[in-house]
Amino acid sequence: MEQSDNKKETPLDSKKKPIIEARKKALIKVMEKTFGNISQSCNELHIGRLTYYRWLEDPDFKAEIDSIDFEETKIDYVESKLLKNISKEKEASIIFFMKTKGKKRGYQEHMDVSIKGRLQSLISEPLTPEEMIAFNKALESDV
């Protein structure tokens, strides 16, 4: 006996529908908290992974899941923790922030140097400030 794709909704199905929709919405919220980790989200709500994949067949549910940028959510979360550490005056967080966001103000470990032409030898150790000035003058005179 073949199973029909056009199943008729039973009264029991119509009673379950609001519950299922509520669970889908809850799963979406938990997935945002877990940065899209399917197993962790399903475990938290006692929903099987198979159920999650079956729910993905619902175009509305899938569209909501697909609309969430979990990578950006992770970055936002970590950035908020970094800023919290900075407000607590944690030195490592402050240094990290300044090295990454304060480059224009001179907070960096190395200088980015672009050279036109060919470089004759590789520099194995960092240059001192005096050597860097001499190096830049030599480059300028070669141009």
C-alpha positions in Angstrom: 0.0 0.0 0.0 1.5 3.3 -1.1 1.7 6.2 1.3 0.2 9.4 0.0 2.2 12.7 0.1 -1.0 14.6 0.6 -1.8 13.5 4.2 -5.0 14.9 5.7 -4.6 16.8 8.9 -6.2 15.0 11.8 -7.7 16.7 14.9 -4.7 15.4 16.9 -2.3 17.0 14.3 -4.1 20.3 14.6 -3.8 20.2 18.4 0.0 19.4 18.2 0.7 22.1 15.6 0.9 25.1 18.0 3.1 23.0 20.3 5.4 22.1 17.5 5.6 25.7 16.3 6.4 26.9 19.8 9.2 24.2 20.1 10.6 25.3 16.7 10.7 28.9 17.9 12.4 27.8 21.1 15.0 25.8 19.1 15.8 28.9 17.0 16.4 30.9 20.2 18.6 28.2 21.7 20.5 27.8 18.4 21.3 31.6 18.5 22.7 31.1 22.1 24.8 28.0 21.1 26.0 29.7 17.8 24.3 27.1 15.6 25.4 24.0 17.4 22.7 21.6 16.4 23.5 18.8 18.9 23.8 21.2 21.9 20.6 23.0 21.0 18.6 19.8 20.5 19.9 18.3 23.7 19.0 21.4 25.7 15.3 21.1 24.5 15.2 17.3 24.5 14.6 17.3 20.8 16.2 14.6 18.6 18.6 15.7 15.8 16.3 13.8 13.4 13.4 16.0 14.4 15.5 19.1 13.7 16.3 17.8 10.2 12.7 17.0 9.6 11.7 20.5 10.7 14.1 21.9 8.1 11.6 20.6 5.5 9.3 23.4 6.7 10.3 26.3 4.4 9.5 28.9 7.1 11.6 27.2 9.8 14.5 26.7 7.3 14.3 30.4 6.2 14.6 31.5 9.9 17.6 29.2 10.5 19.3 30.3 7.3 18.8 34.0 8.1 20.9 33.7 11.2 24.6 34.5 10.7 26.0 32.3 13.4 29.6 33.4 12.7 28.7 37.1 13.3 26.8 36.0 16.4 30.0 34.3 17.8 32.1 37.4 17.0 29.6 39.7 18.7 29.5 37.4 21.8 33.3 37.2 22.1 33.7 40.9 21.4 31.3 41.6 24.3 33.4 39.5 26.6 36.5 41.3 25.5 34.9 44.7 26.2 33.8 43.4 29.6 37.3 42.3 30.4 38.6 45.7 29.3 36.1 47.4 31.7 37.5 45.3 34.5 41.0 46.6 33.5 42.4 43.2 32.5 45.7 44.0 31.0 45.9 41.2 28.4 42.5 42.2 27.0 43.5 45.9 26.8 46.8 45.0 25.1 45.0 42.7 22.6 42.5 45.4 21.8 45.1 48.1 21.3 47.2 45.8 19.0 44.2 45.0 16.8 42.2 48.2 16.9 44.8 50.9 17.9 47.2 50.3 15.0 46.6 53.8 13.6 47.8 55.2 16.9 51.0 53.1 16.9 49.9 50.2 19.0 51.4 47.3 17.1 54.2 44.8 17.4 55.5 45.1 13.9 55.5 47.6 11.1 53.9 46.7 7.8 56.4 47.7 5.1 55.7 47.6 1.4 58.7 47.6 -0.9 58.7 48.4 -4.6 61.1 46.3 -6.6 63.1 43.2 -5.5 64.4 42.6 -2.0 68.0 41.4 -2.1 68.1 39.6 1.2 65.6 38.5 3.9 65.7 40.2 7.3 66.0 37.5 10.0 65.6 39.8 13.0 63.4 42.8 13.6 65.0 46.1 12.8 65.7 48.7 15.5 64.0 52.1 15.1 67.3 53.6 13.9 67.8 50.7 11.4 64.3 51.2 10.1 64.9 54.9 9.6 68.1 54.2 7.7 66.3 51.5 5.7 63.5 53.9 4.7 66.0 56.6 3.7 67.8 54.0 1.5 64.6 53.1 -0.1 63.6 56.7 -0.8 67.0 57.4 -2.4 66.6 54.4 -4.7 63.3 55.6 -6.1 
